[in-house]
Amino acid sequence: MEHVTGPGKPAKGCLFEPPGQESFSRKHLLLFRNDLCIVMLNRFPYANGHLLVAPVRHVADLTGLQALENAALMRLMQNCCSILRAHLKPHGINIGLNLGKVAGAGVDNHLHFHIVPRWDGDHNFMTVTAEIRTIPQHIENTFDMLLPDFQRLLDGGETL
């Protein structure tokens, strides 16, 4: 509600570098962290299940990624799509990357992808026309639903 009703406390550090070394954190909506990549639920989502995928290393542009990071990010995004399809049954998925503030990046100094599930007749027009977002499920319930699949990935297993 702080985001909706007025300015909250400014975040310390980088959103995409949650404190600690844990592979997941409900407090930080961190679903997955390994040596190369992280997956988080977007705290201010456009749709239920809106994921953020980023390299662990603080890098601002695609050209700054190492080959291993690049490959790991793409594979992880494939896994994210599989997990979202299995649990949320979207009719489609938007994947986006904004490089630089002018391109729309809210956090422009740490590269991150948005993965947004979409459904026929969903509410996408509301965000565009009125900056309104409607989410049918509490974000912590979504976190709890998706976490087991991301934990399987960390344990070396493939997703669904």
Secondary structure, 3 states (H helix, E strand, C coil): CHHHHCCCCCCCCCCCCCCCCCCCECCCCEEEECCCEEEEECCCCCCCCCEEEEECCCCCCHHHCCHHHHHHHHHHHHHHHHHHHHHHCCCEEEEEECCCHHHCCCCCCCCCEEEEEECCCCCHHHHHHHCCCCCCCCHHHHHHHHHHHHHHHHCCCCCC
